[in-house]
Amino acid sequence: MSDLPEKIGKYEITGVAGKGAMGIVYIGHDPYVDRKVAIKVSLSESPGEFLLDDSLAADNHRQFFNEAKAAGILDHPNIIKVYEAGDANGQDYIAIEFVEDADTLRTFRNEENLLPVKQLLHYIRQCAEALEYAHSKGITHRDIKPANLLLTKEGDIKIADFGIAVRKTNDKTATTKGFGSPLYMSPEQASGTKIGPQTDIFSLGVVLYELLTGTHPFQANTMPALFKNIVSEDPAPLKTHRNDLPPALEPIIAKALQKEPENRYTNCAEFAADLIEVELELETFGEDLSSEHKLEILSKLKFFNDFSEQEIEEILDQGEWEVFPSGKEILIEDDQDKAFYVITSGNASVSRMNKEIATLSEGDCFGEMAWLLGGKRSATVTAITKTVVLKLDEPLAEWASLSCQMRVNKTVQKVLMERLNDTTKRYARVL
């Protein structure tokens, strides 16, 4: 603490918040408005620090003040505010918003420390909305990564570090090579071609993929191999890493990570809108469900009355959870789809040739004949209310234990017999 400067400009220095590649961040106090601030000081001008190469010092200086020029024109609740930039006795500094007890999304990159899906989507949506605002002001961040996404104690995101942001001017759009953090670069950054807002969309897509799976989408052992993967290789599907994610996330990731900028989302507002839809789907459960909670739900359904916990866990490991809004067709008559479904919540109608023939509710199953025997669908099933289903689309013999196979077959036979009995009674009443 004895090495702390007493003041920088008008700001009283009270501590050190951290130290990064470009400088030291002090904790300061603005006596004029009585608020805590963060004071960023260029590393080359910090006490006891220096850069050996003058050209590096000049680059550092330019990038340092680029943050003030770019972020200084932005005023958004999910972007760190820049209050002031200046020179105090030959020392460059920037005064920015201080976020008390902040974490970053970097904390949640590992497989053992992933965020609940609904919570993560909320954070990424906030990022997308903040970037849409920045893009509308002509600012492209160019360094979106978990470490630059601050998480406040109130549970909101603040995008930080606009040090390499580019501002669109009347005479050119910047082109750069080598800027940004390699793991989160877009193909155009990796190949040194023209940069625009779509580069932030790609980087945010990488962040979303990594925080959903605990795995980077373009893993490589060397920098050239990493750049090659970013430019030319598609990441593995999400279900390669997790089978409990909403299926709707797969096309969102695929669109955000398109190699050509024009094939990605047109803007971050579209990205955010798709994330909102998945958030709303997850609200059907009331929360993002853990495996334990899903197991509890299945155990209470009549379809699984005779299953052991181990057999239900096998089904849970293999199945996918899908949400269908009211009026959405779950399966369609004469389609070749072979999936089998169990309703975990909601109601659905069964129709053939546009005539309703039955209704289904929680614990009912459908699609079993095509799943077991193949062939076309014999009816259309449509969600009456928001309907959540457990979907199984792989042949039973390929993944289930013998006991699980026998239990499923016995239960399906029971269902078929009950339906045949109901049909016979209805037919007898008509006669």
Stockholm file with secondary structure:
# STOCKHOLM 1.0

chainA/1-431         MSDLPEKIGKYEITGVAGKGAMGIVYIGHDPYVDRKVAIKVSLSESPGEFLLDDSLAADNHRQFFNEAKAAGILDHPNIIKVYEAGDANGQDYIAIEFVEDADTLRTFRNEENLLPVKQLLHYIRQCAEALEYAHSKGITHRDIKPANLLLTKEGDIKIADFGIAVRKTNDKTATTKGFGSPLYMSPEQASGTKIGPQTDIFSLGVVLYELLTGTHPFQANTMPALFKNIVSEDPAPLKTHRNDLPPALEPIIAKALQKEPENRYTNCAEFAADLIEVELELETFGEDLSSEHKLEILSKLKFFNDFSEQEIEEILDQGEWEVFPSGKEILIEDDQDKAFYVITSGNASVSRMNKEIATLSEGDCFGEMAWLLGGKRSATVTAITKTVVLKLDEPLAEWASLSCQMRVNKTVQKVLMERLNDTTKRYARVL
#=GR chainA/1-431 SS CTTSCSEETTEEEEEEEEECSSEEEEEEEETTTTEEEEEEEEGGGSTTCCCSCHHHHHHHHHHHHHHHHHHTTCCCTTBCCEEEEEEETTEEEEEEECCTTCEEGGGGCSGGGCCCHHHHHHHHHHHHHHHHHHHHTTEECCCCCGGGEEECTTSCEEECCCTTCEECCSSCCCBCSSCSCGGGCCHHHHHTCBCCHHHHHHHHHHHHHHHHHSSCTTCCSSHHHHHHHHHHCCCCCGGGTCSSSCTTHHHHHHHHTCSSGGGSCSSHHHHHHHHHHHHHHHTTTTSCCCHHHHHHHHHTSGGGTTCCHHHHHHHHHHCEEEEECTTCEEECTTCCCCCEEEEEESCEEEEETTEEEEEECTTCEECHHHHHHCSCCSSEEEESSCEEEEEECSCGGGTCCHHHHHHHHHHHHHHHHHHHHHHHHHHHHHC
#=GC SS_cons         CTTSCSEETTEEEEEEEEECSSEEEEEEEETTTTEEEEEEEEGGGSTTCCCSCHHHHHHHHHHHHHHHHHHTTCCCTTBCCEEEEEEETTEEEEEEECCTTCEEGGGGCSGGGCCCHHHHHHHHHHHHHHHHHHHHTTEECCCCCGGGEEECTTSCEEECCCTTCEECCSSCCCBCSSCSCGGGCCHHHHHTCBCCHHHHHHHHHHHHHHHHHSSCTTCCSSHHHHHHHHHHCCCCCGGGTCSSSCTTHHHHHHHHTCSSGGGSCSSHHHHHHHHHHHHHHHTTTTSCCCHHHHHHHHHTSGGGTTCCHHHHHHHHHHCEEEEECTTCEEECTTCCCCCEEEEEESCEEEEETTEEEEEECTTCEECHHHHHHCSCCSSEEEESSCEEEEEECSCGGGTCCHHHHHHHHHHHHHHHHHHHHHHHHHHHHHC
//
